[in-house]
Amino acid sequence: MPAHLDPRLLRAFLAVAEELHFTRAAARLYVAQQALSRDVRRLERELGAELFVRTTRQVTLTGDGERLVPYARRALQAQDDLLAAFAQARALLVDLNSPGLRTPRRVLHRARELAPEYELMARYESGLTWAAGEMVAGRLDASFGRFAGLDPALRAALDHQPVRYEPMAILLPEDHPLAALEAVPLAALAGEVVYAGAGNPRTPEWTDLARRLFEGRGIELAAPAPLAVGDEEFERLMAKTRTPVLVVVDFPPMPRTVLRPLVDPVPLSPVSLVWRKGLAHPAFDSLRRAAAQVAAEEGWLRRPADGWLSAKDSATMSAQD
């Protein structure tokens, strides 16, 4: 018998026990059915007891499963009561990457609507890699970005929920020859030097994605530039270098530039809600629920037929969505 049981395993068990259906239970918890099944099997191993009888037609509780239900409910209620008692003293700190980015902002706004009794505070760490270090250190609770692009040591301490396959775009000086196009085919960027954050210690996951996209297409990744902190400095540096910038379609407007979606194929930036494993805060479930709701309403997890996604990102996202 283990000395400690992860509350997540008890929540997985209880959802299946109440739904008697793994698919419905997974949808209720906003997790992949495969992940839910893993958690239930792990709990069974740790308790040394079979909790469910599974057939192709139905799921039923065993005697041990029925015996566990009231204990699981009491344990989880005690945890919820404890967190609620202390929640007002600590805000849930959610990194939105940069001001103006629509995807994380929409999710945070919805979460605030779902949990008005709690404080959900925005932070702006400018990149998932930097935010991941802050989450592991306990100085930040959640963030958004490309989970597959994180160092494996960071990924091991974090978990994620797919939110969006966000189409990518190119930010061009307004007098650039390609600015006259309504959409820019990737082939038209051949021979161009494009900035994608190279050298920025906060965003190596974005630079890696650009490198995978540019490979074999004749597009050159711009050399590292001085780290520009803040919108004003970034705009000044880009105006000085006049280098096209790889961004997403919802990137906020910049003076003297035009934003054009990329096509043929449409490159996709995989966005996940990312959090520290073991995170316990009464507003966190609302944040996950908000991410699932907005993604479903906007169709953010539907991949276009002509979309491009790196093999690494496809495997990481499909394992969770």
Secondary structure as UniProt FT lines:
FT   HELIX           7..19
FT   HELIX           22..29
FT   HELIX           33..47
FT   STRAND          52..54
FT   STRAND          59..61
FT   HELIX           63..87
FT   TURN            88..89
FT   STRAND          92..95
FT   TURN            99..100
FT   HELIX           102..114
FT   TURN            116..117
FT   STRAND          120..123
FT   HELIX           128..136
FT   TURN            137..138
FT   STRAND          142..145
FT   HELIX           147..149
FT   HELIX           152..155
FT   TURN            156..157
FT   STRAND          158..173
FT   TURN            174..175
FT   HELIX           177..180
FT   STRAND          184..185
FT   HELIX           186..189
FT   TURN            190..191
FT   STRAND          193..195
FT   TURN            198..199
FT   TURN            201..202
FT   HELIX           204..214
FT   TURN            215..218
FT   STRAND          220..221
FT   HELIX           231..241
FT   STRAND          245..248
FT   TURN            249..250
FT   TURN            255..256
FT   STRAND          257..263
FT   STRAND          266..276
FT   TURN            277..278
FT   TURN            282..283
FT   HELIX           284..298
FT   TURN            299..301
FT   TURN            305..306
FT   STRAND          307..308
FT   HELIX           311..318
FT   TURN            319..320
//
